[in-house]
């Protein structure tokens, strides 16, 4: 990296740590530290800490939070949270809300915390980047975080990619998710639809066709490759290649769907069932490992 680049740009390229180290103590909502006191790690009462109003993550998995709480009871806080000081005995979270909430569940009264300097815009940027880099966000939450960094922090896509360690194409793929209809975005948020499925759907310009294919993906549990092929055929104006159950009447299709659902429930995994008009077809039962195969074989009473 050339020395001609500004210190600010170098800091941003280093990610969240550099932002925390280099944040100037100025701006609206700045931290108020006692004169002569430097930022550092302190034990702070949980009652003195406010949650981060810029927190990009809205949904926290209750079971995962309980597991973290149980771990904290045994191991304590391994990694301190990060806060800024607003006033005497008053702090605000920059990052670490899962640890903060889990500590409450664990019955802790105090928590180790880095006290840092940050104004409101830096708070937002730090919170977004910390979550993108460290939390298991779903694709939609990542897309929304990228959008907030662009709009609220006045970043360009190249600068955004530099901060989060992603190339411009990857960033753009996430941002395009926000152009999908709300029902499809909700499915991505709830992990009913994968990033691969969503990326394929984006390539359909007609919203009604997007929604129709989305419903089919969910109903038929289509793979990403199948969806990509359907989208390609749709965009090229080609008739869809008929599947093995083509020509079946609606009643027979419904019966086969119910059988497929019962098989999936029985084996505890997705089951593919196909049949033609002559009632010829196949059943596919996928397995993910040797132990999973043995489990299925035991159900079939083969071993």
C-alpha positions in Angstrom: 0.0 0.0 0.0 1.5 3.3 -1.0 2.4 6.0 1.5 0.6 8.5 -0.6 -2.8 7.2 0.6 -4.4 9.1 3.4 -4.3 7.7 7.0 -8.1 7.6 6.9 -8.2 5.3 3.9 -5.5 3.0 5.4 -7.5 2.8 8.6 -10.7 1.9 6.8 -8.9 -0.8 4.8 -7.9 -2.5 8.1 -11.5 -3.0 9.1 -13.4 -2.6 12.4 -10.3 -2.6 14.6 -8.8 0.4 12.8 -12.1 2.3 13.0 -12.2 1.7 16.8 -8.6 2.8 17.2 -8.7 5.9 15.0 -12.1 7.3 15.9 -11.9 11.0 16.8 -13.7 12.2 19.9 -16.0 14.7 18.2 -19.4 14.9 16.7 -22.9 14.5 17.9 -23.3 11.9 20.6 -19.5 11.8 21.2 -18.1 9.8 24.1 -17.4 11.7 27.3 -14.3 10.3 29.1 -12.9 11.8 32.3 -10.0 14.1 31.6 -6.8 12.3 31.2 -8.5 8.8 31.0 -7.7 6.8 27.9 -9.9 4.2 26.2 -9.4 0.8 27.7 -11.1 -2.3 29.2 -13.3 -1.7 32.3 -15.8 -3.7 34.3 -19.2 -2.0 33.8 -22.5 -2.6 35.4 -25.1 -4.0 32.9 -27.6 -1.5 34.2 -25.4 1.4 32.9 -25.4 0.1 29.3 -27.9 1.2 26.6 -28.4 -1.0 23.6 -27.1 0.2 20.3 -29.8 2.1 18.3 -27.8 1.4 15.1 -27.9 -2.4 15.7 -28.5 -3.9 12.2 -29.6 -7.3 13.5 -33.2 -7.4 14.5 -33.8 -11.1 15.1 -31.7 -13.1 17.7 -32.1 -16.8 17.9 -33.4 -17.6 21.4 -31.9 -21.0 21.6 -28.5 -19.8 20.5 -28.7 -17.0 23.0 -29.5 -19.5 25.8 -26.5 -21.6 24.7 -24.3 -18.6 24.9 -25.7 -17.7 28.3 -25.0 -21.2 29.6 -21.4 -20.9 28.3 -20.9 -17.6 30.0 -22.1 -19.1 33.3 -19.2 -21.6 33.0 -16.5 -19.8 31.1 -17.3 -16.1 31.8 -17.0 -13.5 29.1 -14.2 -14.5 26.7 -14.3 -11.4 24.5 -15.3 -8.0 26.0 -18.1 -6.0 24.5 -17.4 -2.6 23.0 -19.1 0.6 24.3 -18.8 4.4 24.2 -19.3 6.5 27.3 -22.1 9.1 27.0 -22.1 10.5 30.5 -21.0 9.4 34.0 -22.3 5.9 34.6 -23.9 5.8 31.2 -22.6 3.8 28.2 -23.9 2.7 24.8 -23.1 -0.5 23.0 -21.0 -0.3 19.8 -20.8 -4.1 19.4 -21.5 -7.3 21.3 -25.3 -7.2 21.9 -25.5 -11.0 21.9 -22.9 -11.2 24.7 -24.7 -8.3 26.5 -28.1 -10.0 26.3 -26.7 -13.5 27.2 -24.9 -12.0 30.2 -28.2 -10.7 31.5 -29.7 -14.2 31.1 -26.7 -15.7 32.9 -27.4 -13.4 35.9 -24.3 -11.3 35.6 -24.3 -7.8 37.1 -21.1 -6.5 35.5 -19.4 -7.1 32.2 -15.9 -6.4 30.8 -16.0 -3.7 28.1 -13.7 -1.8 25.8 -14.5 1.9 26.2 -14.0 3.6 22.9 -14.5 7.0 21.2 -17.1 7.3 18.4 -19.6 9.7 17.1 -23.0 8.6 15.7 -21.9 7.9 12.1 -18.9 6.0 13.3 -21.2 4.1 15.7 -23.4 3.0 12.8 -20.5 2.0 10.6 -18.8 0.1 13.4 -22.0 -1.8 14.3 -22.8 -2.7 10.7 -19.2 -3.9 9.9 -18.9 -5.8 13.2 -22.1 -7.6 12.5 -21.3 -8.4 8.9 -17.9 -9.8 9.8 -18.7 -11.7 13.0 -22.4 -12.5 13.1 -24.2 -15.3 11.2 -26.5 -12.8 9.4 -28.9 -14.1 6.8 -28.5 -12.8 3.2 -31.2 -10.2 3.6 -29.7 -8.7 6.8 -26.3 -8.5 5.0 -28.0 -6.7 2.0 -29.7 -4.3 4.3 -26.5 -3.6 6.2 -24.7 -2.9 2.9 -27.5 -0.5 1.9 -27.3 1.4 5.2 -23.5 1.7 4.8 -24.0 3.2 1.3 -26.8 5.6 2.2 -26.2 6.6 5.8 -22.4 6.5 5.8 -22.2 8.0 2.3 -20.0 5.3 0.9 -19.4 4.1 -2.7 -19.6 0.4 -3.6 -15.8 0.3 -4.0 -15.3 1.8 -0.5 -17.9 -0.5 0.9 -16.2 -3.6 -0.5 -12.9 -2.4 1.0 -14.4 -2.1 4.4 -16.1 -5.5 4.5 -13.5 -7.4 2.6 -15.7 -8.2 -0.4 -15.4 -7.5 -4.1 -17.8 -5.2 -5.9 -19.6 -8.0 -7.6 -20.4 -9.8 -4.3 -21.6 -6.5 -2.7 -23.8 -5.8 -5.8 -25.3 -9.4 -5.7 -26.5 -8.8 -2.1 -27.8 -5.3 -2.8 -29.9 -6.7 -5.7 -31.8 -8.8 -3.2 -33.5 -5.6 -2.0 -35.2 -5.2 -5.4 -37.1 -8.5 -4.9 -40.8 -8.4 -3.8 -41.4 -8.2 0.0 -42.7 -11.8 0.2 -39.5 -13.2 -1.4 -37.4 -11.0 0.9 -39.2 -12.3 3.9 -38.5 -15.9 2.7 -34.8 -15.1 2.5 -34.9 -13.5 6.0 -36.6 -16.6 7.4 -34.2 -18.9 5.5 -36.9 -20.5 3.4 -35.0 -19.4 0.3 -31.3 -19.6 -0.3 -29.1 -16.9 -1.7 -28.6 -19.0 -4.8 -32.4 -19.3 -5.4 -32.8 -15.5 -4.8 -30.0 -14.6 -7.2 -31.7 -16.7 -9.9 -35.1 -15.0 -9.3 -33.5 -11.5 -9.6 -32.9 -12.2 -13.3 -36.6 -12.3 -14.0 -37.9 -8.8 -14.7 -41.6 -9.5 -14.4 -42.6 -9.4 -10.7 -45.6 -11.8 -11.2 -43.4 -14.4 -12.8 -40.9 -14.0 -10.0 -43.6 -14.7 -7.4 -45.0 -17.6 -9.4 -41.6 -19.3 -9.6 -41.0 -18.5 -5.9 -44.1 -20.3 -4.9 -43.1 -23.2 -7.1 -39.6 -23.4 -5.5 -41.2 -23.7 -2.1 -43.9 -26.2 -3.1 -41.6 -28.4 -5.1 -38.4 -27.9 -3.2 -36.5 -27.1 -6.4 -32.8 -27.0 -6.4 -30.8 -23.9 -7.3 -29.7 -25.5 -10.6 -33.3 -26.3 -11.5 -34.4 -22.8 -10.8 -31.5 -21.4 -12.9 -32.6 -23.6 -15.8 -36.2 -22.5 -15.5 -35.2 -18.8 -15.4 -33.0 -19.3 -18.5 -35.8 -21.0 -20.4 -38.2 -18.3 -19.3 -36.0 -15.4 -20.4 -35.2 -17.1 -23.7 -38.9 -17.7 -24.3 -38.4 -21.5 -24.5 -41.1 -23.9 -23.4 -40.3 -25.6 -20.1 -38.9 -29.1 -20.3 -41.6 -31.4 -19.0 -40.9 -33.3 -15.9 -41.6 -37.0 -15.2 -45.1 -36.3 -13.8 -46.3 -34.3 -16.8 -49.8 -35.1 -17.9 -51.0 -36.2 -14.5 -54.4 -35.0 -13.4 -54.6 -32.6 -10.4 -56.0 -35.3 -8.1 -53.1 -37.7 -8.9 -50.6 -34.9 -8.4 -52.1 -34.0 -5.1 -51.9 -37.7 -4.0 -48.3 -38.0 -5.0 -47.4 -34.7 -3.2 -49.0 -36.1 0.0 -47.1 -39.4 -0.3 -43.9 -37.4 -0.8 -44.5 -35.4 2.3 -45.2 -38.5 4.3 -42.0 -40.1 3.1 -40.0 -37.0 3.9 -41.5 -37.0 7.4 -40.9 -40.7 7.9 -37.2 -40.6 6.8 -36.5 -37.2 8.3 -35.1 -35.8 5.1 -36.2 -34.5 1.7 -37.6 -37.1 -0.6 -38.0 -36.8 -4.3 -41.0 -38.7 -5.8 -41.8 -38.8 -9.5 -44.4 -40.8 -11.5 -45.8 -40.7 -15.0 -49.3 -41.5 -16.3 -48.5 -45.2 -16.3 -47.6 -45.0 -12.6 -43.9 -45.6 -13.4 -41.4 -43.5 -11.6 -38.8 -43.3 -8.9 -38.1 -42.3 -5.3 -34.9 -40.6 -4.3 -33.8 -40.5 -0.6 -30.7 -38.3 -0.2 -28.3 -38.7 2.7 -25.6 -36.4 4.0 -23.1 -38.8 5.6 -22.4 -42.4 6.4 -24.2 -42.1 9.7 -27.2 -40.6 8.0 -27.2 -43.5 5.5 -27.1 -46.0 8.3 -30.0 -44.1 10.0 -32.1 -44.5 6.8 -31.1 -48.2 6.4 -32.2 -48.8 10.0 -35.6 -47.3 9.2 -35.9 -49.5 6.2 -34.8 -52.4 8.5 -32.0 -53.4 6.1 -29.4 -53.4 8.8 
